[in-house]
């Protein structure tokens, strides 16, 4: 009987290029997202600690996950990561047609991971992939077509790190959300759309509320002709082989 590998707490980052073109409903991006994701990851190599991260090799339609080395300053890392990621996407999208923009879903979580000859495994691995693929994060990109990055932070990581504020990373900029995961019951998460102003967010939220109210409003009964009518996101895997960039 093989001995179980030691469990090590790591910061995990899952990311994937969103396939929808965003501003044009139903129009898909050209199938070059793998190259785009590689370009983003190359830019992120400038962030301290990410150059020592383990990345899982590309899964079929599943983006990538980075496993950070233990013992890093997670607050400073997350702040630098978000800032660099936002800048990288802005550069990649500069002058690019709407249907070819890089639009990215990213999730961050911390937890116990196990590493053996088959790769990384553990609940933390499954959870960070599920957060990245959750419907709430996909909906954020649909709701804000002018923003190209949607970020989800697990409740655990937010409580331990993000809410304490670091330069360039403020807890009050995140929005709490109970998200449903394909891998299990709903969990607490905190969502961020970097580059989205508070005013724009309020307008979008008000529009979403109006749309929801309109959907719930019962259709008026038919009247005589002379009477007026009044009416108004991959199947998370538990383990992958390890590839060091």
N, C-alpha and C positions, 0 to 999 in steps of 0.2 A: 504494500500500500504506500503510495507516494505521499510525502510530507507536504502539508498545505503551505504555500508561500506566505511570507509575512505580509500583513496588511499595512499599507503606508498611506497616510493622508496626503492627498495631492490636490492642487487646483486643476480643474479640468475645463477645457474650452472646446465647444463644438460649434462648427460653422458650416454654412452651406449657402451657395448662390441660389437666390430665389428664381424660379423659372418663369414667372409671369412678368410681362413687360411693364406692368404697373399702370401707366396712364391710359393704356388702350386695352380695355377688358377683353379677355379671350385671346389676345395676341401673345404668343410665346416668344421668348428670346431665342436667338440663334443658338445651336448646340455647341457653344464654345465655352460653357461655364467652367469646365475643368481647367482650361488655360487661365481664365479670369481668377479662379480661386488660387491657383498657383502664384499668380502675380501678387495677389493680396498677401499671401503667406510670405513671399519673398520680402515684401515691404515690412512685414511685422518682425522679420529677423533682426531689425535694428533695436527692438525692445529688449532690455536686459532680461535674462532668464529664458526668453523664448528661443534663443540660439542653443539652449541646452535642453529644450523640450523634446519629448518623444511624440511623433505624429503617427497615427495609424495610416496605412496606405489607403488610397482611394477605394471606398466601398462602392458597389454598384448603386448609383443614384443617392449616395448617402453622405456626401461631403467629407469632412475630416474632423478629427478630434485630437487636441494637443493635451499632453499630460506634463505638467510642470514639475520641476525637481522639488523635493520637500525642503522646507526651511526658508523659503523666499519671503520677502516682505510683500504680502499679498495686496495690501492697500495701495502701496506705491506702484506695484506691478499693474493692477487693474486700471488705475488712473492713466498710466502711460500707455497701456494696451488700447484703451478706448480712444484716447487722443490720436495715437498713431493709426489706428484702424480707420477712424473718420477721415484723416488726412489722405490715407492711401486710396480710399474709395473716391474721394473728391478728385484726386489726380487722375485716376483711371477713367472717370466719367467726364472729364473736362472735354467739351466739344464732341461728345459721343451722342448719336441719335437716341431718342427716348427708348426705342425698342431694344437697344443694345447696351443700356446702362447696367452696371454691376449693382445688383440689389441683394443685400446680404442679411441672413438671419444668423444670430450668434447667441449662444447661451453659455453662462459660466456657473460652475458649481464646485464645491469642495467636498471631499469625502474619502473614505477608505477605498483604496484600489489594490488589486493583487496582480503581480506580474510573474508569469512563468513562460515556458517555452512556446505556449500558444498565444501569448500576448497579454494585454491588460484585460481585467475583468472586475466585476463588482457592481454593487447597486449604484455607486456614483457614476460609473460609465454609462449605465442604462439611463439614469435620470438626466444627465446633461444632454444626451442625444434626444431624449423625449421632450425636454424643454425647447430645444432648438426646433423641433418639428411640430410643436403644439399649434393648435388652431388659432389661439390668441395672438401669437407672434406673427403668423401669416396674415391675420386680419389687420394688424397694425400697418403692414406695408400696403395692403389694399386701401386702407382708410386714408393714408397719407402718401399719395403717389409721387409727391415731390421730394420725399425723403428716401434715401437708399440704404439705410441701416436700421435694423430693429434688434434690440438687445434685451435678453432676459437674464436676470440674476436670481438664483435660487434664494428662498427665504433664509436658509442657513448662512449663505455667504453674505447676504445683505446685513443680517443681524451682527455678524462677526466683524465685518469689514466696511461695507459701503456706507452704512448710516453714520459712521463716525467722521465722514468727510476727509478727503485728501485733496491736495491741489489739483484742480481740474476734474474732480469727481465729487459731486454733492448728492447726498442721499435724497434731498428734497426734489431733485429733478426726476426721480423715479416714481412710477405709479404702481401701487399694489394691485395685484390681480390674482384671483383664484383660477388657476388654469387646469384644464382637463388633459391628462396624459394618456396616450394609447397603452402605455406600459403598466398602468395602474390607476388608483384613485386620484382625484384632484389634489393639487398642492399649491402652497403659497409661493408666489413669485413676484418679482419687481421688474417692470418693463421700462425701457428707455428708448426714445427715438432721438439720437443726437442730431442737432441741427434744427429740431422742431421747436419753434418759439412757444411760449405759454399762450400767447394770443391765438396763434394758429391752432394749438391744441384745443383751446376752449371752443373755437368756432367749429372744429371738426367734431368735438364731443356733442355740441348742441345740434349739429346736423344729424348725427347718428341717433340722438334721442328723438328728434322729430320724425325721422324715418321709421324708427321702431314704433312710435305712437301711431303713425299712419298705418303701419302693418296690422296693428291691433284693433284699429277702429272698425267697427262693424259696417258693412256696406248698407247704405240707406235703402229702405223699402221703395219699390217702384210706385210712382204716383201717376196721376193723369198726365196726359201729354202737355197740358197747359201749365202744370205746376213745375217750378224750378227743381232741378236736381242738385244736390250739394255733395261733393266728394273731394276730396282733395285732387395643422402640416407638418414616411420612411420607416420604415420599420427599424426601430432602434435595436442595435445588436449589443450583446453583452460583452463581447471581446473581439479584438482584432489583433493580427500580428503587428509587431512593433517595427517602425521604420524611423531612423534618426536622420533628420535633414542636416 
